[in-house]
């Protein structure tokens, strides 16, 4: 029986993780959950349903709401232990033990501190918070207590990790040993292309938030969905892959695959390419993250090979969607440039969703912030946070015009 601590439990990753756990009650117990506090009713129901002993709420002001709703829904059961405030997810992670798994499903670089806390606990980290590596990849590597402590949960990086088991690649944060040997030639990172695949820059001038949130394949939170439409999500995943697998950015090739069945591929030095394929369903990589290196039976449905179908692949249109080029440039400049890129993008996406800036202004503003930044080596978490704070201020200033 594996104990699970789940951060971001009320979001898309968190709710699907609890669905996986509910169908495998003999494999997992939920020891802790955490949320920002925006959906207290869901957090209470989750804590009650899974008999969770500890709950983290980042918004301390929601304590009264949680307790009063608990009394209405779950009494006379005792209220779980509550960790409150911005550091609550980290404190929850400190309760984990080396034999446990912490699934970090927080959205945004705010999840970095929790990633570091989970690694310090010695627990296996099932990482769905790509921004942790984007903002502080070097810090994450330094916080690891053992090889292979991180298991990627993003569908693309889970696919890569699965394919890598077919060849030697003892490099990166997911390697079980670190002798440096590798048979990998390159990584092919697939992208759905989002809702605006095939459009040119001029077609995107008047894009609305509703259009950007209408993803053709995946159901995700608003920030991730907008990032998918601009291909910033793929840019962040390229940076994540570079850190996770210790492969240079110029050997990571994003390609558009609109069917979203091949989740990524690894090309080996002998010319063989291995792909992981399954219908788009995040429960599969989540299940692998929770149970790695073992597989859970019937975690998700497989491909239907009895019916005709096709898989197509297209090159990225980097002129219309410059995010991946910005990511490559950020990696070349300094370890802090990716953190600045992500922080500026988070501000711009929020402004776009609130109708304060246009769609094309998202990438334009991010690019201008990167041009102004003078990077340095990452020394500690405060250096990263300071760079992010600068980027957020600059992005807001530039966006206001």
C-alpha positions as a Python dict, from the first residue, in 0.01 Angstrom:
ca = {
    (1, 'X'): (0, 0, 0),
    (2, 'X'): (159, 328, -113),
    (3, 'X'): (81, 650, 69),
    (4, 'X'): (4, 947, -159),
    (5, 'X'): (28, 1320, -95),
    (6, 'X'): (-153, 1517, -364),
    (7, 'X'): (-90, 1886, -428),
    (8, 'X'): (-341, 2068, -647),
    (9, 'X'): (-606, 1811, -565),
    (10, 'X'): (-901, 2021, -682),
    (11, 'X'): (-757, 2086, -1028),
    (12, 'X'): (-762, 1875, -1342),
    (13, 'X'): (-459, 1661, -1253),
    (14, 'X'): (-568, 1624, -893),
    (15, 'X'): (-923, 1512, -963),
    (16, 'X'): (-805, 1258, -1220),
    (17, 'X'): (-541, 1129, -977),
    (18, 'X'): (-810, 1072, -716),
    (19, 'X'): (-1016, 887, -978),
    (20, 'X'): (-718, 655, -1040),
    (21, 'X'): (-673, 604, -666),
    (22, 'X'): (-1044, 535, -611),
    (23, 'X'): (-1024, 248, -862),
    (24, 'X'): (-719, 101, -688),
    (25, 'X'): (-807, 107, -316),
    (26, 'X'): (-578, -188, -248),
    (27, 'X'): (-277, 2, -388),
    (28, 'X'): (-301, 355, -246),
    (29, 'X'): (-409, 557, 55),
    (30, 'X'): (-435, 935, 44),
    (31, 'X'): (-242, 1084, 336),
    (32, 'X'): (-262, 1449, 239),
    (33, 'X'): (-421, 1680, -17),
    (34, 'X'): (-373, 2047, -90),
    (35, 'X'): (-537, 2324, -284),
    (36, 'X'): (-513, 2698, -322),
    (37, 'X'): (-852, 2753, -163),
    (38, 'X'): (-1059, 2856, -465),
    (39, 'X'): (-1276, 2543, -442),
    (40, 'X'): (-1323, 2470, -73),
    (41, 'X'): (-1637, 2261, -130),
    (42, 'X'): (-1446, 2020, -355),
    (43, 'X'): (-1153, 2008, -112),
    (44, 'X'): (-1386, 1917, 176),
    (45, 'X'): (-1559, 1645, -29),
    (46, 'X'): (-1222, 1499, -131),
    (47, 'X'): (-1096, 1496, 228),
    (48, 'X'): (-1417, 1329, 343),
    (49, 'X'): (-1438, 1071, 62),
    (50, 'X'): (-1077, 958, 96),
    (51, 'X'): (-1055, 994, 476),
    (52, 'X'): (-759, 1227, 436),
    (53, 'X'): (-585, 1308, 766),
    (54, 'X'): (-411, 1630, 653),
    (55, 'X'): (-514, 1915, 423),
    (56, 'X'): (-310, 2214, 302),
    (57, 'X'): (-487, 2538, 205),
    (58, 'X'): (-267, 2809, 57),
    (59, 'X'): (-526, 3080, 128),
    (60, 'X'): (-530, 3090, 508),
    (61, 'X'): (-845, 3304, 502),
    (62, 'X'): (-1040, 2998, 384),
    (63, 'X'): (-990, 2809, 712),
    (64, 'X'): (-1330, 2911, 850),
    (65, 'X'): (-1503, 2813, 527),
    (66, 'X'): (-1337, 2471, 534),
    (67, 'X'): (-1427, 2401, 896),
    (68, 'X'): (-1789, 2516, 865),
    (69, 'X'): (-1840, 2316, 546),
    (70, 'X'): (-1677, 2013, 707),
    (71, 'X'): (-1925, 2037, 994),
    (72, 'X'): (-2213, 2043, 744),
    (73, 'X'): (-2087, 1766, 518),
    (74, 'X'): (-1871, 1530, 722),
    (75, 'X'): (-1958, 1568, 1090),
    (76, 'X'): (-1928, 1391, 1329),
    (77, 'X'): (-1597, 1285, 1170),
    (78, 'X'): (-1307, 1488, 1313),
    (79, 'X'): (-1177, 1765, 1089),
    (80, 'X'): (-842, 1684, 923),
    (81, 'X'): (-525, 1856, 1040),
    (82, 'X'): (-502, 2182, 847),
    (83, 'X'): (-185, 2345, 713),
    (84, 'X'): (-260, 2707, 625),
    (85, 'X'): (-89, 2981, 428),
    (86, 'X'): (148, 3014, 136),
    (87, 'X'): (389, 2757, 282),
    (88, 'X'): (114, 2504, 359),
    (89, 'X'): (191, 2274, 60),
    (90, 'X'): (558, 2258, 163),
    (91, 'X'): (465, 2172, 522),
    (92, 'X'): (236, 1898, 393),
    (93, 'X'): (524, 1758, 184),
    (94, 'X'): (743, 1744, 493),
    (95, 'X'): (505, 1477, 629),
    (96, 'X'): (601, 1239, 347),
    (97, 'X'): (843, 951, 394),
    (98, 'X'): (1087, 796, 144),
    (99, 'X'): (846, 512, 63),
    (100, 'X'): (564, 759, -21),
    (101, 'X'): (480, 945, -342),
    (102, 'X'): (405, 1315, -370),
    (103, 'X'): (213, 1417, -682),
    (104, 'X'): (269, 1785, -754),
    (105, 'X'): (-25, 1899, -966),
    (106, 'X'): (4, 2268, -880),
    (107, 'X'): (-15, 2506, -1177),
    (108, 'X'): (258, 2765, -1219),
    (109, 'X'): (603, 2832, -1077),
    (110, 'X'): (451, 2870, -731),
    (111, 'X'): (486, 2490, -726),
    (112, 'X'): (869, 2504, -718),
    (113, 'X'): (894, 2533, -340),
    (114, 'X'): (670, 2228, -297),
    (115, 'X'): (878, 2031, -546),
    (116, 'X'): (1192, 2107, -344),
    (117, 'X'): (1018, 2014, -17),
    (118, 'X'): (894, 1685, -162),
    (119, 'X'): (1243, 1593, -281),
    (120, 'X'): (1396, 1680, 56),
    (121, 'X'): (1151, 1439, 221),
    (122, 'X'): (1301, 1154, 16),
    (123, 'X'): (962, 1059, -130),
    (124, 'X'): (913, 979, -496),
    (125, 'X'): (800, 1293, -675),
    (126, 'X'): (539, 1243, -946),
    (127, 'X'): (589, 1575, -1121),
    (128, 'X'): (307, 1737, -1316),
    (129, 'X'): (425, 2090, -1233),
    (130, 'X'): (658, 2155, -1529),
    (131, 'X'): (719, 2511, -1411),
    (132, 'X'): (927, 2375, -1122),
    (133, 'X'): (1193, 2268, -1369),
    (134, 'X'): (1150, 2571, -1593),
    (135, 'X'): (1201, 2810, -1302),
    (136, 'X'): (1459, 2617, -1105),
    (137, 'X'): (1588, 2310, -1284),
    (138, 'X'): (1930, 2332, -1121),
    (139, 'X'): (1779, 2368, -775),
    (140, 'X'): (1555, 2067, -836),
    (141, 'X'): (1850, 1852, -936),
    (142, 'X'): (2045, 1958, -627),
    (143, 'X'): (1752, 1875, -397),
    (144, 'X'): (1722, 1514, -515),
    (145, 'X'): (1809, 1251, -254),
    (146, 'X'): (1856, 957, -492),
    (147, 'X'): (1872, 879, -865),
    (148, 'X'): (1536, 841, -1030),
    (149, 'X'): (1347, 1016, -750),
    (150, 'X'): (1145, 1216, -1005),
    (151, 'X'): (882, 1051, -1225),
    (152, 'X'): (735, 1281, -1494),
    (153, 'X'): (357, 1304, -1522),
    (154, 'X'): (320, 1535, -1824),
    (155, 'X'): (198, 1301, -2096),
    (156, 'X'): (490, 1385, -2325),
    (157, 'X'): (759, 1333, -2064),
    (158, 'X'): (593, 1018, -1934),
    (159, 'X'): (604, 888, -2292),
    (160, 'X'): (973, 973, -2317),
    (161, 'X'): (1050, 804, -1986),
    (162, 'X'): (869, 491, -2103),
    (163, 'X'): (1054, 485, -2435),
    (164, 'X'): (1389, 536, -2262),
    (165, 'X'): (1344, 205, -2080),
    (166, 'X'): (1416, 38, -2416),
    (167, 'X'): (1769, 174, -2441),
    (168, 'X'): (2056, 307, -2232),
    (169, 'X'): (2024, 663, -2108),
    (170, 'X'): (2184, 701, -1766),
    (171, 'X'): (2162, 1077, -1763),
    (172, 'X'): (1923, 1337, -1627),
    (173, 'X'): (1690, 1362, -1329),
    (174, 'X'): (1490, 1048, -1413),
    (175, 'X'): (1791, 815, -1453),
    (176, 'X'): (1812, 527, -1208),
    (177, 'X'): (2191, 543, -1224),
    (178, 'X'): (2422, 818, -1341),
    (179, 'X'): (2722, 676, -1525),
    (180, 'X'): (2650, 913, -1816),
    (181, 'X'): (2604, 652, -2088),
    (182, 'X'): (2340, 719, -2351),
    (183, 'X'): (2210, 569, -2675),
    (184, 'X'): (1972, 859, -2743),
    (185, 'X'): (2012, 1058, -3063),
    (186, 'X'): (1720, 1294, -3009),
    (187, 'X'): (1379, 1338, -2851),
    (188, 'X'): (1068, 1411, -3059),
    (189, 'X'): (820, 1609, -2853),
    (190, 'X'): (469, 1593, -2998),
    (191, 'X'): (219, 1881, -2984),
    (192, 'X'): (-150, 1880, -3071),
    (193, 'X'): (-113, 2219, -3239),
    (194, 'X'): (-393, 2362, -3024),
    (195, 'X'): (-710, 2531, -3152),
    (196, 'X'): (-525, 2757, -3398),
    (197, 'X'): (-322, 2500, -3590),
    (198, 'X'): (-284, 2608, -3951),
    (199, 'X'): (-362, 2974, -3889),
    (200, 'X'): (-118, 3254, -3965),
    (201, 'X'): (-26, 3543, -3741),
    (202, 'X'): (-271, 3780, -3909),
    (203, 'X'): (-554, 3537, -3829),
    (204, 'X'): (-488, 3563, -3455),
    (205, 'X'): (-521, 3937, -3403),
    (206, 'X'): (-876, 3921, -3269),
    (207, 'X'): (-866, 3587, -3086),
    (208, 'X'): (-1089, 3585, -2776),
    (209, 'X'): (-1030, 3403, -2447),
    (210, 'X'): (-1321, 3171, -2527),
    (211, 'X'): (-1157, 3070, -2856),
    (212, 'X'): (-818, 3015, -2690),
    (213, 'X'): (-979, 2798, -2424),
    (214, 'X'): (-1147, 2572, -2682),
    (215, 'X'): (-878, 2303, -2705),
    (216, 'X'): (-958, 2030, -2960),
    (217, 'X'): (-817, 1739, -2761),
    (218, 'X'): (-742, 1797, -2392),
    (219, 'X'): (-951, 1927, -2102),
    (220, 'X'): (-717, 2132, -1883),
    (221, 'X'): (-710, 2437, -1660),
    (222, 'X'): (-732, 2783, -1821),
    (223, 'X'): (-363, 2876, -1797),
    (224, 'X'): (-241, 2548, -1946),
    (225, 'X'): (-507, 2563, -2217),
    (226, 'X'): (-409, 2914, -2328),
    (227, 'X'): (-43, 2807, -2315),
    (228, 'X'): (-130, 2519, -2544),
    (229, 'X'): (-292, 2757, -2792),
    (230, 'X'): (20, 2978, -2808),
    (231, 'X'): (250, 2671, -2799),
    (232, 'X'): (408, 2816, -2484),
    (233, 'X'): (313, 2488, -2320),
    (234, 'X'): (537, 2309, -2571),
    (235, 'X'): (813, 2563, -2506),
    (236, 'X'): (794, 2491, -2133),
    (237, 'X'): (793, 2118, -2205),
    (238, 'X'): (1108, 2152, -2414),
    (239, 'X'): (1285, 2313, -2117),
    (240, 'X'): (1141, 2047, -1886),
    (241, 'X'): (1270, 1771, -2114),
    (242, 'X'): (1615, 1926, -2131),
    (243, 'X'): (1642, 1913, -1752),
    (244, 'X'): (1464, 1582, -1695),
    (245, 'X'): (1663, 1385, -1948),
    (246, 'X'): (1981, 1592, -1983),
    (247, 'X'): (1946, 1622, -2360),
    (248, 'X'): (2057, 1947, -2529),
    (249, 'X'): (1773, 2165, -2652),
    (250, 'X'): (1894, 2139, -3013),
    (251, 'X'): (1833, 1763, -2993),
    (252, 'X'): (1473, 1803, -2878),
    (253, 'X'): (1243, 1839, -3180),
    (254, 'X'): (881, 1950, -3128),
    (255, 'X'): (644, 1835, -3403),
    (256, 'X'): (269, 1884, -3447),
    (257, 'X'): (61, 1567, -3415),
    (258, 'X'): (-306, 1674, -3411),
    (259, 'X'): (-447, 1330, -3321),
    (260, 'X'): (-263, 1341, -2983),
    (261, 'X'): (-223, 964, -2981),
    (262, 'X'): (158, 949, -3002),
    (263, 'X'): (259, 1134, -2689),
    (264, 'X'): (628, 1163, -2776),
    (265, 'X'): (912, 959, -2925),
    (266, 'X'): (1278, 880, -2869),
    (267, 'X'): (1515, 826, -3160),
    (268, 'X'): (1817, 611, -3072),
    (269, 'X'): (2163, 618, -3223),
    (270, 'X'): (2101, 303, -3427),
    (271, 'X'): (1819, 472, -3620),
    (272, 'X'): (1531, 316, -3425),
    (273, 'X'): (1250, 542, -3305),
    (274, 'X'): (1023, 429, -3021),
    (275, 'X'): (686, 593, -2961),
    (276, 'X'): (438, 566, -2677),
    (277, 'X'): (81, 571, -2806),
    (278, 'X'): (-257, 579, -2634),
    (279, 'X'): (-581, 775, -2666),
    (280, 'X'): (-548, 1116, -2497),
    (281, 'X'): (-623, 1051, -2130),
    (282, 'X'): (-413, 1195, -1847),
    (283, 'X'): (-508, 909, -1618),
    (284, 'X'): (-246, 691, -1788),
    (285, 'X'): (60, 908, -1707),
    (286, 'X'): (-88, 989, -1367),
    (287, 'X'): (-125, 618, -1288),
    (288, 'X'): (234, 557, -1396),
    (289, 'X'): (350, 846, -1181),
    (290, 'X'): (179, 698, -877),
    (291, 'X'): (289, 338, -933),
    (292, 'X'): (622, 372, -1120),
    (293, 'X'): (793, 154, -1233),
    (294, 'X'): (489, -73, -1227),
    (295, 'X'): (176, -35, -1440),
    (296, 'X'): (-180, -31, -1310),
    (297, 'X'): (-420, -259, -1495),
    (298, 'X'): (-684, -74, -1697),
    (299, 'X'): (-558, 271, -1598),
    (300, 'X'): (-703, 400, -1925),
    (301, 'X'): (-843, 260, -2248),
    (302, 'X'): (-601, 154, -2519),
    (303, 'X'): (-599, 220, -2892),
    (304, 'X'): (-867, 49, -3100),
    (305, 'X'): (-660, -133, -3363),
    (306, 'X'): (-969, -286, -3527),
    (307, 'X'): (-1074, 48, -3680),
    (308, 'X'): (-911, 248, -3958),
    (309, 'X'): (-725, 558, -3854),
    (310, 'X'): (-424, 773, -3931),
    (311, 'X'): (-151, 960, -3747),
    (312, 'X'): (-5, 1270, -3906),
    (313, 'X'): (296, 1482, -3816),
    (314, 'X'): (376, 1839, -3921),
    (315, 'X'): (661, 2082, -3853),
    (316, 'X'): (598, 2370, -3615),
    (317, 'X'): (514, 2709, -3765),
    (318, 'X'): (767, 2905, -3559),
    (319, 'X'): (684, 3236, -3729),
    (320, 'X'): (322, 3229, -3614),
    (321, 'X'): (403, 3057, -3284),
    (322, 'X'): (744, 3184, -3161),
    (323, 'X'): (728, 3036, -2810),
    (324, 'X'): (957, 2739, -2875),
    (325, 'X'): (1223, 2965, -3029),
    (326, 'X'): (1200, 3186, -2720),
    (327, 'X'): (1253, 2880, -2499),
    (328, 'X'): (1564, 2773, -2688),
    (329, 'X'): (1702, 3126, -2662),
    (330, 'X'): (1623, 3141, -2289),
    (331, 'X'): (1810, 2815, -2226),
    (332, 'X'): (2114, 2949, -2411),
    (333, 'X'): (2129, 3277, -2218),
    (334, 'X'): (2125, 3175, -1849),
    (335, 'X'): (1960, 2938, -1600),
    (336, 'X'): (1732, 3225, -1490),
    (337, 'X'): (1602, 3321, -1834),
    (338, 'X'): (1349, 3032, -1846),
    (339, 'X'): (1212, 3141, -1507),
    (340, 'X'): (1174, 3496, -1636),
    (341, 'X'): (1004, 3373, -1954),
    (342, 'X'): (754, 3165, -1760),
    (343, 'X'): (677, 3437, -1503),
    (344, 'X'): (617, 3698, -1773),
    (345, 'X'): (395, 3454, -1960),
    (346, 'X'): (185, 3381, -1648),
    (347, 'X'): (117, 3753, -1608),
    (348, 'X'): (29, 3796, -1974),
    (349, 'X'): (-204, 3496, -1984),
    (350, 'X'): (-389, 3631, -1680),
    (351, 'X'): (-421, 3973, -1844),
    (352, 'X'): (-546, 3813, -2165),
    (353, 'X'): (-807, 3603, -1985),
    (354, 'X'): (-930, 3918, -1812),
    (355, 'X'): (-957, 4102, -2142),
    (356, 'X'): (-678, 4347, -2063),
    (357, 'X'): (-446, 4261, -2355),
    (358, 'X'): (-483, 4103, -2697),
    (359, 'X'): (-382, 3749, -2784),
    (360, 'X'): (-70, 3840, -2981),
    (361, 'X'): (46, 4068, -2700),
    (362, 'X'): (115, 3762, -2486),
    (363, 'X'): (422, 3650, -2682),
    (364, 'X'): (521, 4004, -2779),
    (365, 'X'): (540, 4104, -2413),
    (366, 'X'): (725, 3790, -2309),
    (367, 'X'): (984, 3852, -2579),
    (368, 'X'): (1036, 4213, -2468),
    (369, 'X'): (1080, 4108, -2105),
    (370, 'X'): (1342, 3850, -2205),
    (371, 'X'): (1529, 4111, -2408),
    (372, 'X'): (1553, 4337, -2104),
    (373, 'X'): (1666, 4068, -1859),
    (374, 'X'): (2031, 4032, -1764),
    (375, 'X'): (2069, 3677, -1636),
    (376, 'X'): (2292, 3522, -1376),
    (377, 'X'): (2356, 3177, -1236),
    (378, 'X'): (2090, 3039, -1004),
    (379, 'X'): (2221, 3029, -648),
    (380, 'X'): (1911, 2966, -438),
    (381, 'X'): (1533, 2983, -435),
    (382, 'X'): (1536, 3352, -343),
    (383, 'X'): (1736, 3433, -658),
    (384, 'X'): (1473, 3258, -869),
    (385, 'X'): (1187, 3429, -686),
    (386, 'X'): (1353, 3767, -723),
    (387, 'X'): (1398, 3720, -1098),
    (388, 'X'): (1037, 3609, -1131),
    (389, 'X'): (914, 3911, -936),
    (390, 'X'): (1111, 4141, -1167),
    (391, 'X'): (967, 3965, -1472),
    (392, 'X'): (611, 3998, -1344),
    (393, 'X'): (654, 4371, -1282),
    (394, 'X'): (811, 4426, -1623),
    (395, 'X'): (544, 4225, -1802),
    (396, 'X'): (266, 4421, -1633),
    (397, 'X'): (441, 4751, -1714),
    (398, 'X'): (497, 4663, -2081),
    (399, 'X'): (143, 4528, -2121),
    (400, 'X'): (-3, 4855, -1993),
    (401, 'X'): (185, 5030, -2273),
}
